[in-house]
């Protein structure tokens, strides 16, 4: 096979590999695999989610970045949840609010961007059609797939805190999700059982025929927003119609002579590069892999980079974010001085969203390299009747206290740790 493809889901890898073997490029394979992933990991990714791309085209000097963020709907207000606050999640995944209003259900949904991103990738750099990229996913949703141990284990894992949701809770809270993902007795599918989603297959085929804008301004958008409005979502028809991609440059740095390119603010790229900058000043190899000294330095570098991230990272379309300062080598030297002196470093609370997400990396025989992360967070659990896909729950990533860099505002993207 010309090239290579890596993703957590074997069936998605196989779909992308077939595209490469048929002469498609890295973008074709990545988009095809991503759609298949939305079938196989329905609470981790989907057309109701968001996406980030970092790509290096063969022969180009500069990397390419694309941000298709989940944006807060027009109906949000900065202080709307102040009276609902219980406290931050001890694990760092957002805030606990009364009624789980930011975590599950219609009020947790932000305007989705994944379809915009996948369509733009094909339009700008792909060689196969939109319909051809979607077809393998639609066919898989129709005929069904075998539930993996990983997926089944998520549905059998209890909630980590009473105020949190388990992956099963998201499904149980929505009648349509329960119909698709639970047996008649209310139990989730087990490993090895076949799970079909003909509603999602029909939605994908309609999207393939009508084109990507159907989700933003067409019949699909109308079905979505009618349901969202009826249940108190903050996302409006105007939010979908006005949605645009962000094509800001990738954040770049160097590590021991290698160029590193990753996602722009408000995502994890600057933090990743800041960590590498700090570690570049140490002879990690001499310490021995996973020795106590090695782990200490890596942990302190991460803590230092997150200290800057937690104080300054936000949507750059709403707040000035000092990315150049955060990834400057001089800033890294400052942190190494602090680490070497044994000075305490306080990173405050880390609010980054849920720890799981979905990724695919593809390199083709021409040398084009695609790194694509797309996600739903942990999903809102909400499925519009008849459509078969879940929406994101990205409102959980916002700071419910007004006046802070990551506070709630209409049209705003929240801070994430995603760093393709």
C-alpha positions as CSV (number, residue, x, y, z in Angstrom):
1,X,0.0,0.0,0.0
2,X,1.4,3.5,-0.8
3,X,1.6,5.4,2.4
4,X,0.5,4.7,5.9
5,X,-2.5,5.4,8.2
6,X,-2.9,5.2,12.0
7,X,-6.0,5.4,14.1
8,X,-7.5,3.6,17.1
9,X,-10.3,1.9,15.1
10,X,-9.2,-1.0,12.8
11,X,-12.2,-0.6,10.5
12,X,-11.5,3.1,10.0
13,X,-7.9,2.3,9.2
14,X,-9.0,-0.3,6.7
15,X,-11.3,2.2,5.0
16,X,-8.6,4.8,4.7
17,X,-6.0,2.2,3.5
18,X,-8.4,1.2,0.7
19,X,-8.5,4.8,-0.4
20,X,-4.7,5.0,-0.4
21,X,-4.4,1.7,-2.3
22,X,-6.9,3.0,-4.9
23,X,-4.7,6.1,-5.6
24,X,-6.2,8.6,-3.2
25,X,-4.0,11.0,-1.2
26,X,-3.6,11.5,2.5
27,X,-6.5,13.9,2.7
28,X,-8.9,11.5,0.9
29,X,-7.9,8.7,3.3
30,X,-8.1,10.9,6.4
31,X,-11.6,12.2,5.6
32,X,-12.9,8.7,4.7
33,X,-11.5,7.2,7.9
34,X,-12.9,10.1,10.0
35,X,-16.4,9.5,8.8
36,X,-16.0,5.7,9.6
37,X,-14.8,6.7,13.1
38,X,-18.1,8.6,13.6
39,X,-19.9,5.3,13.3
40,X,-17.5,3.2,15.4
41,X,-17.1,5.7,18.3
42,X,-20.4,7.5,18.4
43,X,-19.8,9.3,21.7
44,X,-16.3,10.3,20.9
45,X,-16.7,11.9,17.5
46,X,-19.4,12.7,14.9
47,X,-20.9,15.2,12.5
48,X,-22.2,17.0,15.6
49,X,-18.7,17.7,16.8
50,X,-15.6,19.8,16.1
51,X,-12.2,19.2,14.4
52,X,-8.6,20.3,14.2
53,X,-6.2,19.7,11.4
54,X,-2.4,20.1,11.1
55,X,-1.0,19.2,7.7
56,X,2.3,19.3,5.9
57,X,2.0,19.2,2.2
58,X,4.9,17.7,0.2
59,X,7.0,20.5,-1.2
60,X,5.5,23.3,1.0
61,X,7.7,25.1,3.4
62,X,5.0,26.0,5.9
63,X,2.5,23.6,7.6
64,X,-1.2,24.1,7.2
65,X,-3.7,24.4,10.1
66,X,-7.4,24.4,10.2
67,X,-9.7,24.9,13.2
68,X,-13.4,23.9,13.1
69,X,-14.2,24.7,16.7
70,X,-17.4,24.1,18.6
71,X,-18.8,27.6,19.2
72,X,-21.1,28.7,22.0
73,X,-24.6,29.5,20.6
74,X,-26.1,32.9,20.2
75,X,-28.4,32.5,23.2
76,X,-25.7,32.1,25.9
77,X,-24.9,34.8,28.4
78,X,-21.7,35.1,30.5
79,X,-23.4,34.8,33.9
80,X,-26.2,32.4,33.0
81,X,-24.8,29.5,35.2
82,X,-23.3,31.4,38.1
83,X,-26.0,30.2,40.4
84,X,-25.6,26.6,39.2
85,X,-21.9,26.2,40.1
86,X,-21.0,23.3,42.4
87,X,-17.2,23.4,41.7
88,X,-14.5,22.3,39.4
89,X,-14.1,18.7,38.5
90,X,-11.1,17.4,40.5
91,X,-9.9,15.7,37.4
92,X,-9.8,19.0,35.5
93,X,-12.6,18.1,33.0
94,X,-14.7,21.2,33.3
95,X,-17.0,22.4,36.1
96,X,-19.8,20.5,37.9
97,X,-23.0,22.4,37.7
98,X,-26.4,21.7,39.2
99,X,-28.6,19.7,36.8
100,X,-25.5,18.9,34.7
101,X,-26.7,21.7,32.4
102,X,-23.2,22.2,30.8
103,X,-22.4,18.5,30.6
104,X,-25.4,16.6,29.2
105,X,-28.6,17.4,27.2
106,X,-29.5,20.2,24.9
107,X,-28.0,23.1,26.9
108,X,-24.5,21.5,26.7
109,X,-24.4,21.7,22.9
110,X,-22.2,24.1,20.9
111,X,-22.4,24.9,17.2
112,X,-20.6,22.0,15.4
113,X,-17.8,22.3,12.9
114,X,-16.6,18.9,11.9
115,X,-18.5,18.7,8.6
116,X,-17.2,22.1,7.5
117,X,-13.6,20.9,8.2
118,X,-13.9,17.6,6.3
119,X,-15.6,19.2,3.4
120,X,-13.0,22.0,3.2
121,X,-10.2,19.4,3.3
122,X,-11.6,17.5,0.3
123,X,-12.4,20.7,-1.6
124,X,-8.9,22.2,-1.2
125,X,-6.6,19.2,-1.3
126,X,-8.6,16.0,-2.0
127,X,-9.0,14.0,-5.1
128,X,-12.2,11.9,-4.4
129,X,-15.7,13.1,-4.2
130,X,-17.7,14.1,-1.0
131,X,-20.1,11.2,-1.7
132,X,-17.2,8.7,-2.1
133,X,-15.7,9.8,1.2
134,X,-18.9,9.3,3.1
135,X,-20.0,6.0,1.5
136,X,-18.0,3.5,3.6
137,X,-19.3,5.1,6.8
138,X,-22.9,5.0,5.6
139,X,-22.6,1.4,4.5
140,X,-21.0,0.4,7.9
141,X,-23.8,2.2,9.9
142,X,-26.4,0.4,7.8
143,X,-25.0,-3.2,8.1
144,X,-23.7,-2.7,11.6
145,X,-20.4,-3.3,13.3
146,X,-19.1,-5.5,16.1
147,X,-18.9,-3.6,19.4
148,X,-15.3,-3.6,20.6
149,X,-14.0,-4.2,24.1
150,X,-13.0,-0.5,24.3
151,X,-16.5,0.7,23.4
152,X,-18.3,-1.8,25.6
153,X,-16.0,-1.0,28.6
154,X,-17.0,2.7,28.3
155,X,-20.6,1.8,28.7
156,X,-19.9,-0.3,31.8
157,X,-17.7,2.2,33.6
158,X,-19.4,4.0,36.5
159,X,-19.4,7.7,36.9
160,X,-16.2,8.9,38.6
161,X,-18.0,11.4,40.8
162,X,-21.7,11.7,41.8
163,X,-21.9,15.1,40.1
164,X,-20.5,13.7,36.8
165,X,-22.0,11.7,34.0
166,X,-20.9,8.2,33.0
167,X,-20.9,7.4,29.3
168,X,-24.0,5.4,29.8
169,X,-25.7,8.3,31.6
170,X,-25.5,10.4,28.5
171,X,-27.4,7.8,26.6
172,X,-30.0,7.1,29.2
173,X,-30.9,10.8,29.5
174,X,-32.0,10.9,25.9
175,X,-34.9,8.8,24.5
176,X,-33.6,8.6,21.0
177,X,-30.0,7.7,22.1
178,X,-31.5,5.0,24.3
179,X,-33.5,3.6,21.4
180,X,-30.4,3.2,19.3
181,X,-27.7,2.2,21.8
182,X,-29.6,0.2,24.4
183,X,-31.4,-3.1,24.3
184,X,-35.1,-3.3,25.1
185,X,-34.2,-4.1,28.7
186,X,-32.2,-0.9,29.0
187,X,-28.8,-2.6,29.0
188,X,-26.0,-1.4,26.7
189,X,-24.5,-3.5,23.9
190,X,-21.8,-5.9,25.0
191,X,-18.5,-6.7,23.3
192,X,-19.0,-8.8,20.2
193,X,-22.6,-7.8,19.6
194,X,-23.6,-6.2,16.3
195,X,-24.8,-2.6,16.5
196,X,-26.6,-1.0,13.6
197,X,-27.6,2.6,13.1
198,X,-29.8,2.9,10.0
199,X,-30.9,6.4,10.9
200,X,-27.3,7.6,10.8
201,X,-26.8,5.7,7.5
202,X,-29.7,7.6,6.0
203,X,-28.4,10.9,7.4
204,X,-25.0,10.3,5.9
205,X,-26.4,9.4,2.5
206,X,-28.6,12.5,2.5
207,X,-25.6,14.6,3.4
208,X,-23.6,12.9,0.6
209,X,-26.3,13.7,-1.9
210,X,-27.1,17.3,-0.8
211,X,-23.6,18.4,0.1
212,X,-22.0,19.6,3.3
213,X,-23.9,22.9,3.5
214,X,-27.1,20.8,4.1
215,X,-26.0,20.6,7.8
216,X,-25.6,24.4,8.0
217,X,-28.4,25.9,5.8
218,X,-30.4,23.0,4.3
219,X,-33.0,20.5,5.2
220,X,-30.7,18.8,7.7
221,X,-30.0,22.1,9.4
222,X,-33.8,22.7,9.6
223,X,-34.4,19.4,11.3
224,X,-31.6,20.0,13.7
225,X,-32.5,23.5,14.7
226,X,-36.2,22.7,15.1
227,X,-35.3,20.1,17.6
228,X,-32.7,22.2,19.4
229,X,-35.0,25.1,19.7
230,X,-37.8,23.0,21.1
231,X,-35.6,21.8,23.9
232,X,-33.8,25.0,25.0
233,X,-30.5,24.7,23.2
234,X,-28.5,27.9,22.8
235,X,-27.6,27.1,19.2
236,X,-29.8,28.9,16.6
237,X,-30.3,28.5,12.8
238,X,-28.3,31.7,12.4
239,X,-25.4,30.1,14.3
240,X,-25.3,27.2,11.8
241,X,-25.7,29.5,8.8
242,X,-22.9,31.8,9.9
243,X,-20.4,29.2,10.9
244,X,-17.0,29.6,9.3
245,X,-13.7,27.8,9.6
246,X,-10.6,29.4,11.2
247,X,-7.5,29.2,8.9
248,X,-5.0,30.8,11.3
249,X,-1.4,29.6,10.9
250,X,-0.2,26.6,12.7
251,X,1.9,27.2,15.9
252,X,5.5,26.2,15.3
253,X,8.6,25.6,17.3
254,X,11.8,23.6,17.3
255,X,13.0,20.7,19.4
256,X,16.6,19.5,19.1
257,X,16.7,20.5,15.5
258,X,13.3,19.3,14.5
259,X,10.4,21.6,13.5
260,X,7.2,21.0,15.5
261,X,3.9,22.3,14.2
262,X,0.6,22.0,16.0
263,X,-2.8,23.6,16.7
264,X,-3.3,27.3,17.3
265,X,-4.9,28.9,20.4
266,X,-7.2,28.2,22.1
267,X,-6.0,24.6,21.7
268,X,-3.1,22.6,23.0
269,X,-0.4,23.4,20.4
270,X,1.2,26.3,22.2
271,X,1.3,24.3,25.5
272,X,2.9,21.3,23.7
273,X,5.6,23.4,22.2
274,X,6.2,25.2,25.6
275,X,6.7,21.8,27.3
276,X,9.2,20.7,24.6
277,X,11.1,24.0,24.9
278,X,11.6,23.4,28.6
279,X,12.7,19.8,28.2
280,X,15.1,20.7,25.4
281,X,17.4,22.2,28.0
282,X,17.9,18.8,29.8
283,X,19.7,15.7,28.8
284,X,16.8,13.4,29.2
285,X,18.4,10.4,27.6
286,X,21.2,10.4,30.2
287,X,18.5,10.2,33.0
288,X,17.2,6.9,31.7
289,X,13.7,6.4,30.4
290,X,11.0,6.7,33.1
291,X,13.6,7.1,35.9
292,X,12.5,9.1,38.9
293,X,14.6,12.1,37.7
294,X,13.2,11.8,34.1
295,X,9.6,11.7,35.3
296,X,10.1,14.6,37.7
297,X,11.5,16.9,34.9
298,X,8.8,16.0,32.5
299,X,6.1,16.5,35.1
300,X,7.5,19.9,36.1
301,X,7.8,21.0,32.5
302,X,4.2,20.1,31.9
303,X,3.2,21.9,35.1
304,X,5.1,25.0,34.2
305,X,3.6,25.2,30.7
306,X,0.2,24.6,32.1
307,X,0.7,27.4,34.6
308,X,1.1,29.8,31.6
309,X,-1.7,28.1,29.7
310,X,-4.2,28.3,32.5
311,X,-3.6,32.0,33.1
312,X,-3.6,33.1,29.5
313,X,-5.2,30.6,27.1
314,X,-8.5,31.6,25.6
315,X,-10.2,32.2,22.2
316,X,-7.9,34.6,20.4
317,X,-10.9,36.0,18.6
318,X,-12.1,37.4,21.9
319,X,-9.0,37.8,24.0
320,X,-5.3,38.7,23.3
321,X,-3.4,35.4,23.9
322,X,0.4,35.9,24.3
323,X,1.3,32.7,22.3
324,X,4.7,34.1,21.1
325,X,5.7,34.8,24.7
326,X,4.4,31.4,25.9
327,X,6.5,29.5,23.3
328,X,9.6,31.7,23.5
329,X,12.9,29.9,24.3
330,X,13.5,32.6,26.9
331,X,10.3,31.7,28.7
332,X,11.5,28.1,28.8
333,X,14.8,29.2,30.3
334,X,12.9,31.0,33.0
335,X,11.0,27.9,33.9
336,X,14.1,25.8,33.9
337,X,15.7,28.2,36.4
338,X,12.6,27.8,38.6
339,X,12.7,24.0,38.3
340,X,16.4,23.8,39.0
341,X,16.0,26.0,42.0
342,X,13.3,23.8,43.4
343,X,10.8,26.8,43.4
344,X,7.2,25.7,43.7
345,X,5.1,26.1,40.5
346,X,1.4,26.5,40.8
347,X,-0.7,25.5,37.7
348,X,-4.1,26.2,39.2
349,X,-7.0,24.2,38.0
350,X,-6.7,22.6,34.6
351,X,-9.9,22.7,32.6
352,X,-9.4,20.9,29.3
353,X,-12.4,18.8,28.6
354,X,-12.8,15.0,28.6
355,X,-9.6,13.0,28.4
356,X,-10.7,10.9,25.4
357,X,-10.9,12.0,21.8
358,X,-10.5,10.7,18.2
359,X,-7.5,11.0,15.9
360,X,-6.2,9.8,12.6
361,X,-2.8,10.4,11.0
362,X,-2.1,9.6,7.3
363,X,1.0,9.9,5.2
364,X,0.8,9.2,1.5
365,X,3.4,8.1,-1.0
366,X,4.0,11.8,-2.2
367,X,4.9,12.8,1.4
368,X,1.8,14.6,2.3
369,X,1.1,14.2,6.1
370,X,-2.3,14.8,7.7
371,X,-2.9,14.9,11.4
372,X,-6.6,15.2,12.2
373,X,-8.3,15.3,15.6
374,X,-12.1,15.4,15.8
375,X,-14.3,15.0,18.8
376,X,-17.6,15.4,20.6
377,X,-16.1,15.8,24.0
378,X,-18.0,13.1,25.8
379,X,-21.1,13.8,23.8
380,X,-24.3,15.5,25.1
381,X,-26.2,12.3,24.6
382,X,-28.7,14.2,22.5
383,X,-29.8,12.7,19.2
384,X,-32.4,14.5,17.1
385,X,-35.1,12.0,16.3
386,X,-34.4,10.2,13.1
387,X,-30.9,11.6,12.5
388,X,-28.9,9.0,14.3
389,X,-25.9,11.1,15.5
390,X,-25.0,12.8,18.8
391,X,-24.1,16.4,19.4
392,X,-21.1,17.6,21.3
393,X,-21.2,18.7,24.9
394,X,-18.6,21.5,24.6
395,X,-20.3,23.9,26.9
396,X,-18.6,22.0,29.7
397,X,-15.3,23.4,28.7
398,X,-16.2,27.0,29.4
399,X,-15.6,28.8,32.7
400,X,-19.0,29.5,34.2
401,X,-17.7,32.5,36.1
402,X,-17.9,35.7,34.0
403,X,-15.0,38.0,33.4
404,X,-12.3,35.3,32.9
405,X,-10.4,34.4,29.7
406,X,-12.4,31.3,29.1
407,X,-15.8,32.6,30.2
408,X,-18.9,32.0,28.2
409,X,-19.8,34.3,25.3
410,X,-21.8,33.9,22.1
411,X,-19.8,32.6,19.2
412,X,-16.8,31.8,21.4
413,X,-14.5,28.8,21.2
414,X,-13.5,27.2,24.5
415,X,-10.0,26.2,25.5
416,X,-9.1,22.6,24.8
417,X,-6.0,20.4,25.0
418,X,-6.2,19.1,21.5
419,X,-2.8,19.2,19.7
420,X,-2.7,17.4,16.3
